[in-house]
Amino acid sequence: VEPLLARRRSEALRFVAATQRALQRRRRRVHERALALAATVGRVGRVFDDHAAEITELYSSLRCDIATCRREHEQRDRSSEEALDESLLALRRAADKEECSLHAAAATETLSAIAEGYRVLHAETLDVVARHPSAVGSALSKLHARLCDS
């Protein structure tokens, strides 16, 4: 009975040692996988951060382009309004009907130019805005490609 007991004890100790080694290997593999996963999550996080920065830049660029259109229009509009003010002042000071008609025509023409300026501003702004969705779509396609490559 003693030799059998010693043999069983020896087998049990070998089994416990093998189990401990297997658990240690398993823990090491799980730890390595966790490190790899953390690195992957970090890379994906950087991809999303880069995408967020790109989208922010696109939006800032959109706002800047619209502001540029507006600023250029306001400069043109200011000179047109000054010309209109001069025409209206001349109209009020006109001495006869002929001169009055001449200045009224000039004021009407200036008003038409101002209205055309607003139409041009609207068209330029729409062109700027129309480019934005394709730029965002391109950024999203690039994000998709980078995520699939990661």
KEKE-3310 file (N, C-alpha, C; in steps of 0.2 Angstrom, whole numbers, plus 5000, padded with zeros to 4 digits):
npx = (5004:5010:5020:5011:5004:5014:5017:5005:5005:5016:5012:5001:5008:5016:5005:4999:5010:5012:4999:5000:5011:5004:4994:5002:5008:4996:4991:5002:5000:4987:4990:4999:4991:4982:4990:4993:4980:4978:4988:4982:4970:4975:4981:4970:4963:4971:4969:4956:4957:4965:4956:4946:4952:4955:4942:4938:4946:4942:4929:4932:4939:4928:4920:4929:4931:4918:4917:4927:4921:4910:4917:4923:4912:4906:4916:4915:4901:4901:4907:4898:4887:4891:4892:4879:4874:4880:4873:4860:4861:4865:4853:4844:4848:4846:4842:4833:4821:4826:4840:4837:4831:4842:4850:4842:4841:4855:4855:4846:4853:4864:4858:4853:4866:4870:4860:4864:4876:4873:4867:4878:4886:4878:4878:4892:4894:4886:4893:4905:4899:4894:4905:4909:4902:4907:4921:4920:4915:4926:4935:4929:4930:4943:4946:4939:4946:4959:4955:4952:4964:4971)
npy = (4994:5006:5009:5011:5022:5031:5032:5036:5049:5055:5055:5063:5075:5078:5080:5091:5100:5100:5106:5118:5124:5124:5133:5144:5146:5149:5160:5169:5169:5175:5187:5192:5193:5202:5214:5215:5218:5230:5238:5238:5244:5257:5261:5261:5271:5282:5283:5287:5299:5306:5307:5314:5326:5329:5331:5342:5351:5352:5357:5369:5375:5376:5385:5396:5398:5402:5413:5421:5423:5430:5442:5447:5450:5460:5470:5473:5477:5488:5498:5499:5503:5515:5522:5521:5530:5542:5543:5545:5556:5565:5564:5570:5583:5587:5598:5599:5589:5581:5579:5573:5561:5555:5553:5545:5534:5530:5527:5516:5507:5505:5499:5487:5482:5479:5470:5460:5457:5451:5440:5434:5432:5422:5411:5409:5405:5394:5385:5383:5377:5366:5358:5353:5341:5331:5332:5328:5315:5309:5310:5301:5289:5287:5285:5273:5265:5266:5260:5247:5243:5243)
npz = (5000:5004:4993:4983:4987:4987:4974:4968:4975:4969:4955:4956:4961:4950:4940:4946:4945:4931:4928:4933:4926:4913:4916:4918:4906:4899:4905:4901:4887:4887:4892:4883:4872:4877:4877:4864:4859:4866:4860:4847:4849:4852:4840:4832:4839:4837:4823:4822:4829:4820:4810:4815:4817:4804:4799:4807:4802:4788:4791:4796:4786:4776:4783:4783:4769:4765:4773:4767:4754:4758:4764:4752:4744:4752:4752:4738:4738:4746:4739:4729:4735:4740:4727:4724:4734:4730:4717:4722:4729:4719:4712:4720:4720:4707:4694:4684:4674:4665:4669:4682:4677:4672:4683:4690:4682:4683:4697:4697:4689:4697:4708:4702:4700:4713:4717:4708:4713:4725:4720:4714:4726:4732:4723:4723:4736:4737:4728:4736:4747:4740:4737:4749:4755:4746:4750:4763:4761:4755:4765:4774:4767:4766:4780:4782:4774:4780:4793:4789:4785:4796)
capx = (5000:5014:5023:5006:5002:5019:5017:4999:5007:5021:5008:4997:5012:5017:4999:4999:5015:5010:4993:5003:5014:4999:4991:5007:5008:4989:4991:5007:4996:4982:4993:5002:4985:4979:4995:4992:4974:4979:4991:4978:4965:4979:4982:4963:4962:4975:4966:4950:4959:4967:4950:4942:4956:4954:4935:4938:4950:4937:4924:4935:4940:4922:4918:4934:4929:4912:4919:4931:4916:4906:4921:4924:4906:4905:4920:4912:4895:4902:4909:4892:4883:4894:4890:4872:4873:4882:4868:4854:4862:4864:4846:4840:4851:4845:4839:4828:4818:4831:4845:4834:4830:4848:4853:4837:4843:4861:4854:4843:4858:4868:4854:4854:4872:4870:4856:4868:4882:4870:4866:4885:4888:4874:4881:4899:4893:4883:4899:4909:4895:4893:4911:4910:4900:4912:4927:4919:4915:4933:4938:4926:4932:4950:4945:4937:4952:4964:4952:4952:4971:4974)
capy = (5000:5012:5011:5013:5028:5036:5032:5041:5055:5057:5056:5069:5081:5079:5083:5098:5104:5101:5110:5125:5126:5125:5139:5149:5147:5152:5167:5173:5170:5180:5194:5194:5195:5209:5219:5216:5221:5237:5241:5239:5249:5263:5262:5263:5278:5287:5284:5291:5306:5309:5308:5320:5332:5331:5333:5348:5356:5353:5362:5376:5377:5378:5392:5401:5400:5406:5420:5425:5425:5436:5448:5450:5453:5466:5475:5475:5480:5494:5502:5500:5507:5522:5524:5523:5536:5547:5544:5547:5563:5569:5564:5575:5590:5588:5604:5598:5583:5577:5577:5569:5555:5552:5551:5539:5528:5528:5524:5510:5503:5503:5494:5481:5479:5477:5464:5455:5455:5446:5433:5431:5429:5416:5406:5407:5401:5387:5381:5381:5372:5359:5354:5350:5334:5326:5332:5324:5308:5307:5309:5295:5284:5287:5282:5266:5261:5265:5255:5240:5241:5242)
capz = (5000:5004:4987:4978:4989:4985:4967:4967:4977:4964:4949:4958:4961:4943:4937:4949:4942:4924:4927:4935:4920:4908:4918:4917:4898:4897:4908:4897:4881:4888:4893:4876:4868:4879:4875:4857:4859:4868:4854:4841:4851:4852:4833:4830:4842:4833:4816:4824:4831:4814:4806:4819:4815:4797:4798:4810:4797:4783:4793:4797:4779:4774:4786:4781:4762:4765:4776:4762:4749:4761:4764:4746:4742:4756:4749:4732:4739:4749:4734:4725:4739:4739:4721:4724:4738:4726:4712:4725:4731:4713:4710:4724:4718:4700:4693:4679:4673:4661:4674:4686:4674:4671:4689:4692:4678:4686:4703:4696:4687:4703:4712:4699:4701:4720:4717:4705:4718:4730:4717:4714:4732:4733:4719:4725:4743:4735:4725:4741:4751:4736:4738:4756:4756:4743:4754:4769:4759:4754:4772:4777:4763:4769:4787:4781:4771:4786:4798:4786:4784:4803)
cpx = (5004:5017:5017:5004:5008:5019:5011:5001:5011:5017:5004:5001:5014:5011:4998:5004:5014:5004:4996:5007:5009:4996:4995:5007:5001:4989:4996:5003:4991:4985:4996:4996:4982:4984:4994:4985:4974:4983:4987:4973:4969:4979:4975:4961:4965:4972:4960:4952:4962:4961:4946:4946:4955:4947:4934:4941:4945:4932:4926:4937:4934:4920:4923:4932:4923:4913:4922:4926:4912:4910:4922:4918:4905:4909:4917:4905:4896:4903:4902:4887:4885:4892:4883:4870:4874:4876:4862:4855:4862:4857:4842:4842:4849:4841:4833:4826:4823:4837:4843:4833:4837:4851:4848:4839:4850:4860:4850:4848:4862:4864:4854:4860:4873:4866:4860:4873:4879:4869:4873:4887:4884:4877:4888:4899:4891:4889:4903:4905:4894:4899:4912:4908:4905:4919:4926:4918:4922:4936:4936:4929:4940:4950:4943:4943:4958:4961:4953:4959:4974:4973)
cpy = (5006:5014:5013:5020:5033:5037:5037:5048:5058:5059:5063:5076:5083:5082:5090:5103:5105:5106:5118:5128:5128:5132:5145:5151:5151:5159:5172:5174:5175:5187:5196:5197:5202:5215:5220:5220:5229:5241:5243:5244:5256:5265:5265:5270:5283:5288:5288:5298:5310:5311:5314:5326:5334:5334:5340:5353:5357:5358:5369:5379:5379:5384:5397:5403:5404:5413:5424:5427:5431:5442:5451:5453:5459:5471:5478:5479:5487:5499:5504:5504:5514:5525:5526:5529:5542:5549:5547:5555:5568:5569:5569:5582:5591:5594:5603:5590:5578:5574:5572:5562:5551:5549:5545:5533:5525:5524:5517:5505:5500:5498:5487:5478:5476:5470:5458:5452:5450:5439:5430:5428:5422:5410:5404:5403:5394:5382:5379:5376:5365:5355:5351:5343:5329:5326:5327:5316:5305:5305:5302:5289:5282:5283:5275:5262:5260:5260:5248:5238:5240:5235)
cpz = (5000:4997:4982:4980:4987:4978:4965:4969:4971:4957:4951:4958:4954:4939:4940:4945:4934:4923:4929:4929:4914:4910:4917:4910:4896:4899:4903:4890:4881:4889:4887:4872:4870:4877:4868:4855:4861:4863:4848:4843:4851:4845:4831:4833:4838:4826:4817:4826:4825:4810:4809:4817:4808:4795:4801:4805:4791:4784:4793:4790:4775:4776:4783:4773:4761:4768:4771:4756:4752:4761:4757:4743:4746:4754:4742:4733:4742:4744:4730:4729:4740:4733:4721:4728:4734:4720:4716:4727:4725:4711:4714:4722:4711:4699:4688:4678:4670:4665:4679:4684:4673:4677:4692:4688:4681:4693:4702:4693:4692:4707:4709:4700:4708:4720:4714:4709:4723:4727:4716:4720:4734:4729:4721:4732:4741:4732:4731:4745:4747:4737:4744:4757:4752:4747:4760:4767:4758:4760:4775:4773:4765:4776:4786:4778:4777:4791:4795:4786:4791:4806)
residu = (VAL:GLU:PRO:LEU:LEU:ALA:ARG:ARG:ARG:SER:GLU:ALA:LEU:ARG:PHE:VAL:ALA:ALA:THR:GLN:ARG:ALA:LEU:GLN:ARG:ARG:ARG:ARG:ARG:VAL:HIS:GLU:ARG:ALA:LEU:ALA:LEU:ALA:ALA:THR:VAL:GLY:ARG:VAL:GLY:ARG:VAL:PHE:ASP:ASP:HIS:ALA:ALA:GLU:ILE:THR:GLU:LEU:TYR:SER:SER:LEU:ARG:CYS:ASP:ILE:ALA:THR:CYS:ARG:ARG:GLU:HIS:GLU:GLN:ARG:ASP:ARG:SER:SER:GLU:GLU:ALA:LEU:ASP:GLU:SER:LEU:LEU:ALA:LEU:ARG:ARG:ALA:ALA:ASP:LYS:GLU:GLU:CYS:SER:LEU:HIS:ALA:ALA:ALA:ALA:THR:GLU:THR:LEU:SER:ALA:ILE:ALA:GLU:GLY:TYR:ARG:VAL:LEU:HIS:ALA:GLU:THR:LEU:ASP:VAL:VAL:ALA:ARG:HIS:PRO:SER:ALA:VAL:GLY:SER:ALA:LEU:SER:LYS:LEU:HIS:ALA:ARG:LEU:CYS:ASP:SER)
# end
